[in-house]
């Protein structure tokens, strides 16, 4: 390093100032070009390769995880899009890669990688219960219908699905002058949660909360399709489910589907659309 420094000093002293400035400028330009090339190469070549390798590793390991869970668990319960809501005795799955949940699906034996837009890695009629909370609204309508068909396929006859998602009818009801005290409290809490707790998207909101809340809920977090009860119930019935019924948060006629939702505050409870449905015991039912 000392030798290189000496050589650099010698060249600088014996080089005309204008030529030295020109060479120094070109050196900085060359460094910038190399930096941009390396960054571009990583994004276009290295990162996709690493992501494919990571997904291959997850798909390979999940075969063993599913087999072990099925072998050790008489009552098979699958959660889709689990995030940080790791339910005991459930096979929790996640598919946001890379994401804040990547640690969960690589370090916790109860998590598997499962992309709900692809065929589920389970055989037909192999699962007793399926639960997913705030997943289906992240899919467009056709993707959501595909996910419901996969739920139907892997559920055993008589198996049940429980879905929690934002309620379009509730949010539409927030707009206007005739809202009640509970709705006004929800608006204020929604703004607070999304300016200090969950995100900082609504820091600027001072008045007309309903307008900002409606726009935020329809576009935030990658939301693509917000359901009301009639539309989601219809999608379930088209898929083949029966006994479609709305449920209150954390409540169910079935003991195995109680107290599953992660959200327990007014935001997440008051605006929740929760539906359960059953797969018929036979195709003719």
Secondary structure as GFF3:
##gff-version 3
##sequence-region A 1 285
A	DSSP	alpha_helix	2	13	.	.	.	ID=ss1
A	DSSP	alpha_helix	17	41	.	.	.	ID=ss2
A	DSSP	pi_helix	42	46	.	.	.	ID=ss3
A	DSSP	alpha_helix	47	72	.	.	.	ID=ss4
A	DSSP	beta_strand	77	80	.	.	.	ID=ss5
A	DSSP	beta_strand	91	94	.	.	.	ID=ss6
A	DSSP	alpha_helix	102	107	.	.	.	ID=ss7
A	DSSP	beta_strand	111	113	.	.	.	ID=ss8
A	DSSP	beta_strand	127	133	.	.	.	ID=ss9
A	DSSP	three_ten_helix	136	138	.	.	.	ID=ss10
A	DSSP	alpha_helix	141	154	.	.	.	ID=ss11
A	DSSP	beta_strand	155	166	.	.	.	ID=ss12
A	DSSP	alpha_helix	168	172	.	.	.	ID=ss13
A	DSSP	alpha_helix	181	192	.	.	.	ID=ss14
A	DSSP	pi_helix	193	197	.	.	.	ID=ss15
A	DSSP	alpha_helix	209	219	.	.	.	ID=ss16
A	DSSP	three_ten_helix	220	222	.	.	.	ID=ss17
A	DSSP	alpha_helix	229	239	.	.	.	ID=ss18
A	DSSP	beta_strand	241	247	.	.	.	ID=ss19
A	DSSP	three_ten_helix	255	257	.	.	.	ID=ss20
A	DSSP	alpha_helix	266	269	.	.	.	ID=ss21
A	DSSP	beta_strand	272	279	.	.	.	ID=ss22
###
